[in-house]
Amino acid sequence: MHANEFKQKLYTSHGLQLIVAGLARLVESEGYSPQEAFKLVEATKQNTFHSLAEIGREVGWKE
């Protein structure tokens, strides 16, 4: 995704705004380094993917 595409999605997606704000909070307020924050993102992806896929199927998203 190009920077302009991301910027447009960021302006229109409250969920994406929360992700970015959460990352900023991890670094600014909770003392994580940017590298540690991104490691947490990876762990979050691994630990939530199946639940999110199940939710997606329930709302009609197709894998």
Buried (B, 14 or more C-beta within 10 A) or exposed (E): EEEEEEEEEEEEEEEEEEEEEBBEEBBEEEEBEEEEBEEBBEEEEEEEEEEEEEEEEEEEEEE
